[in-house]
Amino acid sequence: MKTISTSQLRSQTRSLVRTLTGGKSVSLTYRGHKLANIWPLKSKNGVGADDPLYRFHHLADKLAKPLTDREIDRLVYGG
């Protein structure tokens, strides 16, 4: 697990985001003491940024009738 300080967090946020999107956890310290652990969501619930649900709005049609949950699942995840 990578460790960063709160001051590094402020100056290197982009690096932290890259680490998390890469699936790695980060330990955050403040004045040399462990403050928190930050985990990427993908490792917690299995949903990644590439999940089709995040692109669902591209499938929407403003004039179409509402879909049932089952129809939405079939469109997004197949089957």
N, C-alpha and C positions, 0 to 999 in steps of 0.2 A: 504494500500500500504506500503510495506516494504521500509525503508529508509537506505541507506548506504552512507558512505563518499568515496571520491576518494581514500584515502589510504586503506580503507577496500576493495574497488574494486580490487586494485592491489594484496592484500594478500588473498582475499577470492573469487577469480573469479569462482572457481568451485561451491561455494555456490550460487552465482548469477545465474549461468547457471541452476542449479537445480530449483531455484525459478522461473525462466522464463519458463523452460520446464514444470513446474507445472501449468502454466497458470496465474501466478501472476505478477503484475507490480512492478517496483522498482523505487524509487525516489533517484536520485544521488545528493549528496551535496558536496560543496567545501568550506572549511573553515567556515562551519556552514550555508552556504547560498545554497538554492536550485539551482542546475545547470541544471538538466534534468530529464525527466521521461523516463523510458525504459519499453516498452510493448512487450510481446511475440507476434510474428507474427500471431500465431494461432488466437488470439483474434481480429486481424485486418482484416484478409482475409479468415479465416476459414481453412487454410491449415496447417496441423500438420505434425510432423516428421513421423507419421505413414501413411501419404497419399501414396496410391499406386504409384503415379507418381515418388516418390523417389526410388522405387524399379524397375522402368521400364527397366533399363539396364539388369536385370535378364531375361527379356522376349525376349531380342534381339537375333537375329540369323544373324551372319555375312554374310551368303550366301543368305539370303532372299531378295526379292524385297522390295523396300520402301513401307510403309503403308500410307494410307490417314489419315487425322486427324480423320475422323469418325471411321475408323478401330482401330486407336490407342485408342480412347475413349472407344470403345466397349471392347477392351482387358484389359484396365486398370481399368475401372469403371463398366464393366459388361453391359448387356442389349443388 
